[in-house]
């Protein structure tokens, strides 16, 4: 009973810590923790690692978001300039 609670606590700590990590660090932490805790943690770590990969942002997504924000900023600047030409405040 105590051993299973210890394993459950270890897995919970593993899951919480992997949510704070990104990219290749997840694989290293999951691999190390899986080797220490055992087979159960390896299975849980693999699932958590895949979940973290699913929620992290790729370089292409980051670039696309930055470009979209830049276009939005430039559009707002043009609108502001038009309002200023009309004597209105931005």
Sine and cosine of phi, psi and omega as CSV:
sin_phi,cos_phi,sin_psi,cos_psi,sin_omega,cos_omega
0.00,0.00,-0.76,0.65,0.00,-1.00
-0.91,0.40,-0.61,0.79,-0.01,-1.00
-0.90,0.43,-0.66,0.75,0.02,-1.00
-0.93,0.37,-0.57,0.82,0.06,-1.00
-0.92,0.38,-0.61,0.80,0.04,-1.00
-0.90,0.44,-0.69,0.72,0.04,-1.00
-0.90,0.44,-0.68,0.73,0.01,-1.00
-0.89,0.47,-0.66,0.75,0.03,-1.00
-0.91,0.41,-0.64,0.77,0.01,-1.00
-0.90,0.44,-0.68,0.73,0.03,-1.00
-0.90,0.43,-0.64,0.77,0.03,-1.00
-0.89,0.45,-0.67,0.74,0.04,-1.00
-0.91,0.42,-0.65,0.76,0.03,-1.00
-0.87,0.50,-0.72,0.69,0.00,-1.00
-0.89,0.45,-0.71,0.71,-0.01,-1.00
-0.89,0.45,-0.65,0.76,-0.03,-1.00
-0.95,0.30,-0.56,0.83,0.01,-1.00
-0.94,0.35,-0.45,0.89,0.05,-1.00
-0.93,0.38,-0.39,0.92,0.00,-1.00
-1.00,0.01,-0.18,0.98,-0.05,-1.00
-0.97,-0.23,0.28,-0.96,0.01,-1.00
-0.73,-0.68,0.29,-0.96,0.18,-0.98
0.79,0.61,-0.75,-0.66,-0.12,-0.99
-0.95,0.32,-0.35,0.94,0.04,-1.00
-0.89,0.46,-0.53,0.85,-0.02,-1.00
-0.88,0.48,-0.72,0.69,-0.01,-1.00
-0.88,0.48,-0.66,0.75,0.00,-1.00
-0.92,0.40,-0.70,0.71,-0.02,-1.00
-0.92,0.38,-0.70,0.71,-0.01,-1.00
-0.90,0.44,-0.67,0.74,0.01,-1.00
-0.90,0.44,-0.69,0.73,0.00,-1.00
-0.92,0.39,-0.74,0.68,-0.02,-1.00
-0.91,0.42,-0.61,0.79,0.03,-1.00
-0.90,0.43,-0.61,0.79,0.02,-1.00
-0.92,0.38,-0.57,0.82,-0.02,-1.00
-0.97,0.23,-0.73,0.68,-0.12,-0.99
-0.98,0.18,-0.66,0.75,0.02,-1.00
0.81,-0.59,-0.22,-0.98,-0.10,-1.00
-0.86,0.51,-0.64,0.77,-0.03,-1.00
-0.89,0.45,-0.69,0.73,-0.01,-1.00
-0.93,0.37,-0.55,0.84,0.03,-1.00
-0.89,0.45,-0.70,0.71,0.01,-1.00
-0.90,0.44,-0.71,0.71,0.00,-1.00
-0.92,0.40,-0.63,0.78,0.00,-1.00
-0.90,0.43,-0.61,0.79,0.02,-1.00
-0.90,0.43,-0.66,0.75,0.02,-1.00
-0.91,0.41,-0.70,0.71,0.00,-1.00
-0.91,0.42,-0.67,0.74,0.03,-1.00
-0.86,0.50,-0.67,0.74,0.04,-1.00
-0.91,0.41,-0.62,0.79,0.03,-1.00
-0.91,0.41,-0.64,0.77,0.02,-1.00
-0.92,0.39,-0.65,0.76,0.06,-1.00
-0.88,0.48,-0.56,0.83,-0.01,-1.00
-0.94,0.35,-0.50,0.86,-0.05,-1.00
-0.99,-0.15,-0.14,0.99,0.06,-1.00
-0.99,0.14,0.36,-0.93,-0.11,-0.99
-0.99,-0.16,0.74,-0.67,0.04,-1.00
-0.98,0.18,0.22,-0.98,0.02,-1.00
-0.89,0.47,-0.63,0.77,-0.01,-1.00
-0.91,0.42,-0.66,0.76,0.02,-1.00
-0.91,0.41,-0.64,0.77,0.02,-1.00
-0.90,0.44,-0.69,0.72,0.02,-1.00
-0.89,0.46,-0.71,0.70,-0.01,-1.00
-0.88,0.47,-0.65,0.76,0.02,-1.00
-0.91,0.41,-0.67,0.74,0.01,-1.00
-0.89,0.45,-0.66,0.75,0.04,-1.00
-0.90,0.43,-0.66,0.75,0.02,-1.00
-0.90,0.44,-0.67,0.74,0.03,-1.00
-0.91,0.42,-0.61,0.79,0.03,-1.00
-0.90,0.44,-0.70,0.72,0.04,-1.00
-0.88,0.47,-0.67,0.74,0.03,-1.00
-0.89,0.46,-0.67,0.74,0.02,-1.00
-0.89,0.46,-0.72,0.69,0.00,-1.00
-0.90,0.45,-0.63,0.78,0.04,-1.00
-0.88,0.47,-0.69,0.73,0.00,-1.00
-0.91,0.41,-0.60,0.80,0.04,-1.00
-0.90,0.43,-0.67,0.74,0.04,-1.00
-0.88,0.47,-0.67,0.74,0.03,-1.00
-0.90,0.45,-0.64,0.77,0.01,-1.00
-0.90,0.43,-0.69,0.73,0.02,-1.00
-0.88,0.47,-0.65,0.76,0.04,-1.00
-0.89,0.45,-0.68,0.73,0.01,-1.00
-0.90,0.43,-0.61,0.79,0.01,-1.00
-0.92,0.40,-0.62,0.79,0.04,-1.00
-0.90,0.44,-0.49,0.87,0.01,-1.00
-1.00,0.06,0.03,1.00,0.02,-1.00
1.00,0.09,0.24,0.97,0.01,-1.00
-0.98,-0.20,0.29,-0.96,0.04,-1.00
-1.00,0.02,0.44,-0.90,0.03,-1.00
-0.99,0.13,0.00,0.00,0.00,0.00
